[in-house]
Amino acid sequence: MAADLAREPAYDVTIADVREEALALAATRCGGRVRAVRADLSDQAALRKLIAPFDIVLGALSSRIGFAALRTVIGAGKNYADISFMAEDAIDLSPPAEKAGVTTVVDCGVAPGMSNLLAGYAAATLAPCEAIEIYVGGLPVERRWPFEYKAAFSPADVIEEYVRPSRIVENGRVVVRPALSEPELLDLPGVGTVEAFNTDGLRSIVRTLNVPNMKEKTLRYPGHIELMRVFREIGLFGTEAISAGGHHVVPRDVIAALMFPKWTYEPGERDLTVMRVTAVGVQRGGRVRLTWDLLDYLDPATGFTSMARTTGFPCTSAARMIVDGTISKRGVLPPELFATKAVVDRMMTEMQERGVRYEFRQEAA
Amino acid sequence: MAADLAREPAYDVTIADVREEALALAATRCGGRVRAVRADLSDQAALRKLIAPFDIVLGALSSRIGFAALRTVIGAGKNYADISFMAEDAIDLSPPAEKAGVTTVVDCGVAPGMSNLLAGYAAATLAPCEAIEIYVGGLPVERRWPFEYKAAFSPADVIEEYVRPSRIVENGRVVVRPALSEPELLDLPGVGTVEAFNTDGLRSIVRTLNVPNMKEKTLRYPGHIELMRVFREIGLFGTEAISAGGHHVVPRDVIAALMFPKWTYEPGERDLTVMRVTAVGVQRGGRVRLTWDLLDYLDPATGFTSMARTTGFPCTSAARMIVDGTISKRGVLPPELFATKAVVDRMMTEMQERGVRYEFRQEAA
């Protein structure tokens, strides 16, 4: 995100992180066009001081510290575009954000992010919008036994996805399904057969959109889900200490220590991001299905992973639109809350300029 | 084994174990016809004192203490019939056993045990015997996701089977294959499709039989092997401590703590034992294939598991034959070293009287 904004003379970009090596790598990738500041962003006083001189803040923080940082940025009266995952509900901070007169765009990556934007756009376009389905996954191009998976973001958050019950909207009611449930095989062009399973990814649209059927499913290469179900069943994802070999240990710590090194991308290793968002509803008297398909790869020219590209570019696009007033609402805004045609077109154009292409099609349904 | 011998008035049986509850259960199952003595059988002085008054000793000990006990029983000048698994080579103790003038039958269960006996018999009958294959498994009748397996003996020894490289004889040479390698599907009557993989089960016959091709494979329901390969690949069977959550823990301790409860038979739960031993060679000028098939279940009348029946009865049969002089050689004897037709017929008859049936057939090959 820093590299993307720093390419434009209008932006004077400073990056901050607690890890020296992450700062150094980011600065290199930005071609030296950014300032780098080492800072502990879980320290709210430090964060407040750090952001004081800036017009807008972008966030890509660990789930542990995302919500606290969000509150601090709002309290400091700064506009904010954020892709941090957080278990808390960011919209709870909308009243203080409105009061502070700031625009705070949250969950503005790929999914949540573009998925919300397209869902919100479909819900506003179709009358009524009957169903929205989101299928999304970040995967390694090279499939290696046994996981055929690597984590393009925090692997601990991936395990959370595998245990957290998923909220789905069915016939107008929120229902809860176990994680990893209802696996189904899908053939996706360019990717082949993948397996989709329920994840708790609808997030804000469960309450912001009035669509009677909505679900999000995560995509993996076939077989991964079964393995994760087995691990969960055995207790390897357990967070309560057990007694083993005379020690008290948390099984999840052990499987993380063994598994995460195998879930880590090699430097330069190609990843891909695949997403399909479909919406079914009525338009001018006929039932239609709208489909957006994304398939993106690591960019060898910049070295940016597909996950970085597909997640970061919506956020920088939102930041530009906050700065130029295209997104002008105050409060905490997940993308479905500013999903006008103008915003969708602008985001699609800016992403396309960066090589991230969403294919759209409309069919009778 | 105690129950089987105690049924006969000729035997005055005493059982010993370090666990009170195991003794109590065994005494009950023997219908009160045995004496029970609590003793730590890893304490050689205690063992020597315990066996002093007896004519013959039977052993069913943990792999940790089997070899030391064997040495002590030989040193005490007692005849011995043993089903203890041990990593050490029992035949190393043959010279002292010969010197002590004792008959020490080892590895006398189902496999090793009946497998050795039949292999030895085939090697002596065919001229030449070209190939011996042993397929064997102990399985739960009821298959439950995800393991479809329970351990009828020490689950720690089962994990050892999954990591210990397996010795195979190919074209007259001993070759070593990884554990869990060369999986193949087999349809076995009454059991259905099972999967066979290399295990290090040939043991003594690698050096006692002059057969150019010999292998042993263990049987599981399909899928189990893949899961165990994944566990091994990830490092869950590792015995070196790793750092996890601020502790040093041995992964195998953790997976054992989580997995072994699921590998434990419920009281009265039905198990089965399936084995196929085949031998190919020349008999009276024609090439023939000899096949022995075993399929046995828990006996609801006695409550004895199939694993106990198929493993214990060969050992009690051998004990009777030591006592009556049918097996009279001195030294440490795995079953292939006394595999005469008389011994094979006697064992088959005694097992059949107890409901354990080996089906034999001979075909042109």
Interface residues (C-beta under 8 A of the other chain):
Chain A: W145 P146 L227 R229 V230 E233 I234 G235 L236 G238 I242 S243 A244 G245 H247 H248 V249 V250 P251 D253 V254 I255 A256 A257 L258 M259 K262
Chain B: W145 P146 L227 R229 V230 E233 I234 G235 L236 G238 I242 S243 A244 G245 G246 H247 H248 V249 V250 P251 D253 V254 I255 A256 A257 L258 M259 K262
